[in-house]
Amino acid sequence: MAGTGTEVGKTWVGAHLLEALRGRGLKCAARKPAQSFGPGEGPTDAEVLAAATGEEAETVCPRHRWYEIAMAPPMAADALGRPKIEISKLAREIDFRDGVDLGLVETAGGVRSPIAHDGDTVDLMALLGPDAVVLVADAGLGTINAVLLSYAALAPARAHVFLNRFDAGDALHVANRMWLSERFGLHVVTDVEQLAGTVR
């Protein structure tokens, strides 16, 4: 689960996708390699994903990867005086128990935002080799540029573009979906249930 940037709704989409898949009888798990957050912001991404899968938040994201400052994880680690984050260690810490039908890994920020001192989402994906990637983007103004740049960085991964907060009554949202799917040939989804049927 990747995004074109911060606050595009990766966690919301991921949690609802997991709930939809569990409703179809699949055993799902989630992992958040590292998370940063401001104090008092409410539930963390790991806590939201844990609620969607029935796991413990510390299973979704190991406690030593919780960074209590709203910066990219490696920057937060520096600001907090914590050890440097190595991309290879993040990848090794991601594990799914036997019997899991679908394992979701949610990254941080955009695809080129640093998630470790020596790597970003693209580097982490190269180590994990996911079966598919969901690229979450906002449906509004500027999304075509953001999606195309992010999609190019993710290649050759099989990516599904999810336009979050899509409003079928908004002419711009509809035009963005049409341009991305018809002019650029991307697989674009705007509904979580449809996404669940696609990634299953």
C-alpha positions as CSV (number, residue, x, y, z in Angstrom):
1,M,0.0,0.0,0.0
2,A,1.8,3.1,-1.3
3,G,0.8,6.7,-1.8
4,T,1.5,9.6,-4.0
5,G,2.1,11.6,-0.9
6,T,1.2,12.1,2.8
7,E,-2.4,12.4,3.9
8,V,-3.8,10.8,0.7
9,G,-5.6,8.1,2.8
10,K,-3.3,5.0,2.6
11,T,-4.3,3.8,6.1
12,W,-8.0,4.4,5.5
13,V,-8.0,2.5,2.2
14,G,-5.8,-0.2,3.7
15,A,-8.0,-0.7,6.7
16,H,-11.2,-0.8,4.7
17,L,-9.7,-3.1,2.1
18,L,-8.6,-5.5,4.9
19,E,-12.1,-5.4,6.4
20,A,-13.7,-6.1,3.1
21,L,-11.4,-9.1,2.4
22,R,-12.0,-10.5,5.9
23,G,-15.7,-10.2,5.2
24,R,-15.1,-12.5,2.2
25,G,-13.5,-15.1,4.5
26,L,-9.8,-14.3,3.9
27,K,-7.3,-14.3,6.7
28,C,-5.5,-11.0,6.5
29,A,-2.6,-9.4,8.2
30,A,-1.0,-5.9,8.1
31,R,2.5,-4.6,8.6
32,K,3.7,-1.0,8.9
33,P,7.5,-1.1,8.8
34,A,7.9,2.2,10.6
35,Q,5.5,4.9,11.7
36,S,5.9,8.5,12.8
37,F,3.2,10.6,14.4
38,G,2.6,13.7,16.5
39,P,1.6,13.2,20.1
40,G,-2.1,13.3,20.7
41,E,-3.0,12.8,17.1
42,G,-5.4,9.9,17.9
43,P,-4.9,6.3,16.8
44,T,-1.7,5.6,15.0
45,D,-1.6,3.9,11.6
46,A,-0.6,0.7,13.2
47,E,-3.5,0.9,15.6
48,V,-6.0,1.5,12.8
49,L,-4.6,-1.4,10.8
50,A,-4.6,-3.7,13.8
51,A,-8.2,-3.0,14.5
52,A,-9.0,-4.0,10.9
53,T,-7.1,-7.3,11.1
54,G,-7.6,-8.3,14.8
55,E,-3.9,-8.2,15.4
56,E,-1.9,-6.3,18.1
57,A,-0.6,-2.9,17.1
58,E,2.9,-4.0,18.1
59,T,2.6,-6.9,15.7
60,V,1.6,-4.5,12.8
61,C,4.5,-2.2,13.7
62,P,7.2,-3.2,16.2
63,R,7.3,-0.8,19.1
64,H,10.9,0.2,18.4
65,R,9.7,1.5,15.0
66,W,7.2,4.0,16.5
67,Y,8.6,7.6,16.2
68,E,6.7,10.2,18.2
69,I,7.3,13.2,15.9
70,A,5.5,14.0,12.6
71,M,8.4,13.7,10.2
72,A,9.6,11.0,7.8
73,P,10.7,8.0,9.9
74,P,14.5,8.5,9.4
75,M,14.2,12.2,10.1
76,A,12.1,11.5,13.2
77,A,14.7,9.0,14.4
78,D,17.4,11.6,14.1
79,A,15.3,14.2,15.9
80,L,14.6,11.8,18.7
81,G,18.2,10.6,19.0
82,R,17.3,7.0,18.0
83,P,19.4,4.6,15.9
84,K,19.5,5.0,12.2
85,I,17.0,3.0,10.2
86,E,18.4,0.5,7.6
87,I,16.1,-0.5,4.8
88,S,17.3,-4.1,4.9
89,K,16.4,-4.4,8.6
90,L,12.9,-3.0,7.9
91,A,12.4,-5.6,5.2
92,R,13.6,-8.5,7.5
93,E,11.2,-7.4,10.3
94,I,8.2,-7.8,8.0
95,D,6.9,-11.3,8.4
96,F,3.5,-12.9,8.1
97,R,2.4,-16.0,10.0
98,D,1.5,-19.2,8.3
99,G,-2.1,-19.3,7.0
100,V,-2.3,-15.7,6.0
101,D,-4.2,-15.3,2.7
102,L,-3.3,-11.7,2.2
103,G,-0.5,-9.6,3.8
104,L,-0.6,-5.9,3.4
105,V,2.4,-3.7,3.9
106,E,1.7,0.0,4.3
107,T,4.6,2.4,3.6
108,A,5.0,6.0,4.7
109,G,4.5,9.2,2.8
110,G,5.0,9.1,-1.0
111,V,6.8,6.5,-3.0
112,R,10.1,8.5,-2.9
113,S,9.7,9.7,0.7
114,P,12.5,8.2,2.9
115,I,11.3,5.3,5.0
116,A,14.9,4.5,6.1
117,H,18.2,6.4,6.1
118,D,19.2,4.4,3.1
119,G,16.0,3.8,1.2
120,D,12.4,4.7,0.3
121,T,9.2,2.7,-0.6
122,V,10.7,1.8,-4.0
123,D,13.8,0.3,-2.4
124,L,11.6,-1.5,0.2
125,M,9.5,-3.0,-2.6
126,A,12.6,-4.2,-4.4
127,L,13.5,-6.2,-1.3
128,L,10.0,-7.5,-0.6
129,G,8.9,-8.4,-4.1
130,P,5.1,-7.8,-3.6
131,D,2.6,-9.5,-5.8
132,A,0.8,-6.2,-6.4
133,V,0.9,-2.6,-5.3
134,V,-2.0,-0.3,-4.5
135,L,-1.1,3.3,-5.2
136,V,-3.4,5.6,-3.3
137,A,-4.0,9.1,-4.7
138,D,-6.3,12.0,-4.0
139,A,-9.0,12.2,-6.7
140,G,-8.7,16.0,-7.2
141,L,-6.6,18.6,-8.7
142,G,-3.0,17.6,-9.4
143,T,-3.5,13.9,-9.2
144,I,-2.6,13.1,-12.8
145,N,1.0,14.4,-12.3
146,A,1.3,12.8,-8.9
147,V,0.0,9.4,-10.1
148,L,2.2,9.3,-13.2
149,L,5.4,10.2,-11.4
150,S,4.7,7.7,-8.6
151,Y,3.6,5.0,-11.0
152,A,6.8,5.4,-13.1
153,A,8.9,5.0,-9.9
154,L,7.0,1.8,-9.0
155,A,7.6,0.1,-12.4
156,P,7.7,-2.8,-13.1
157,A,5.4,-3.6,-10.2
158,R,1.8,-4.5,-11.0
159,A,0.1,-1.4,-9.6
160,H,-3.6,-0.6,-9.1
161,V,-4.4,3.1,-8.7
162,F,-7.0,3.9,-6.1
163,L,-8.5,7.4,-6.3
164,N,-9.5,8.2,-2.8
165,R,-12.4,10.4,-1.9
166,F,-13.7,10.0,-5.4
167,D,-17.0,11.8,-6.1
168,A,-18.8,10.7,-9.2
169,G,-20.7,14.0,-9.2
170,D,-17.4,16.0,-9.5
171,A,-16.5,16.6,-13.1
172,L,-12.8,16.9,-12.2
173,H,-12.7,13.6,-10.4
174,V,-14.4,11.9,-13.4
175,A,-12.0,13.5,-15.9
176,N,-9.0,12.5,-13.8
177,R,-10.2,8.9,-13.7
178,M,-10.8,8.9,-17.5
179,W,-7.4,10.4,-18.3
180,L,-5.6,8.0,-16.1
181,S,-7.4,4.9,-17.4
182,E,-8.2,5.7,-21.0
183,R,-5.3,8.0,-22.0
184,F,-2.6,6.4,-19.9
185,G,-3.8,2.9,-19.7
186,L,-3.6,2.6,-15.9
187,H,-5.9,0.3,-13.8
188,V,-7.9,2.8,-11.8
189,V,-10.3,1.9,-8.9
190,T,-12.5,4.2,-6.9
191,D,-14.4,1.8,-4.7
192,V,-13.0,-0.4,-1.9
193,E,-15.2,-3.4,-2.7
194,Q,-14.1,-3.3,-6.3
195,L,-10.5,-3.1,-5.1
196,A,-11.0,-6.1,-2.9
197,G,-12.2,-8.1,-5.9
198,T,-9.2,-7.0,-7.9
199,V,-6.4,-7.8,-5.4
200,R,-8.0,-11.0,-4.0
